[in-house]
Each structure stands twice: as C-alpha cells, then as structure tokens.
Amino acid sequence: MEQILEGLGTVLRAMLGLLLIVGPGVLFWMVVAGVVMAVRWVAHGGPFERVHHESQTASSPSTIKS
C-alpha cells in the first residue's frame, strides 16, 4: 500500500510539472487519453489476464512425460 501511495505522489508531481510546462488544456487531454487507455487495457484483461491464466494452468491437470 505504501508503494502505491508513493507512486501516486510521483504521478501528481509529474502532472504538476507538466501543468507548468504545457498548460492546463494540454494536460487535461493527456489525462483523458491516459484514462481511456487504462480503461481499455483493463477491459481487455489488463494486469489480471496473466494472473488469471497462471491460476488456471496451475489448477488444470497436466501430463508428466518421463
């Protein structure tokens, strides 16, 4: 949990830096694009797809060849 909060702090500092450099309009559309990409990524499986796939293969019976 602590790492997540540190990551959010880093993201907020980066966004404030971008706000000073590019202006509020460009930053707004960059945030909108990032949110859209994140939503599409999660909708297509995102970070959970690999974990779900690994849990299925671990529980499925496998053949052992000797």
N, C-alpha and C positions, 0 to 999 in steps of 0.2 A: 504494500500500500504506500509505503514511504517513497518507493521508486516512482510510482505513478504520480504522486504529488510533485516530486522533483521534476519529472518530465513535463507536467502541466505548467510549472513555473518557468521552465526553459522555453516552452512554446509561447507563453504570454510575453516573456521578454523579447523573443524574436518578433512577435507580432507588433509590439510597441515600437521596436526599431524600424520595422518596415513601414509602420504608420508615419513615422517621422521622415522617412526617405521618399516614399512613393505617394503618400497622401491617402486620405480616407476612402475615396472612391475605388481606387485600385485594390486596396487591402480588402474592402468589402467583397469584391468579386473574386478575389483569391480565396477568401474564406468560404464563399458559396461554392466555388468549384471544388475545394477540398472536402466539404461536407457531402456534396453529390458523389464524388469519387469514393468516399468512405462508405456511404450507404450502398452504392452499387457493389463494392467489394464484399461487404458483409452479406448482401443479398445473394451473392454468388458463392457463398461458403466462407470466404474470408479466412481469418485465422483459425476458425473452428473446423474447417474441412479436413486438414491433415490430422488433427487430434481425433476427429470422429472416424476417419479412415483407419488410423492406427488401432483404435479401440475395437473396431470391427474385425480387423485381421488378427488381433490378439485373441479374440474370443472364438473365432471360427476354427474348426478343426483343420489341422494341416497334416499332410502325409510326410513321413520321415523316410527318406531313402538312405539305405546303408550300402 
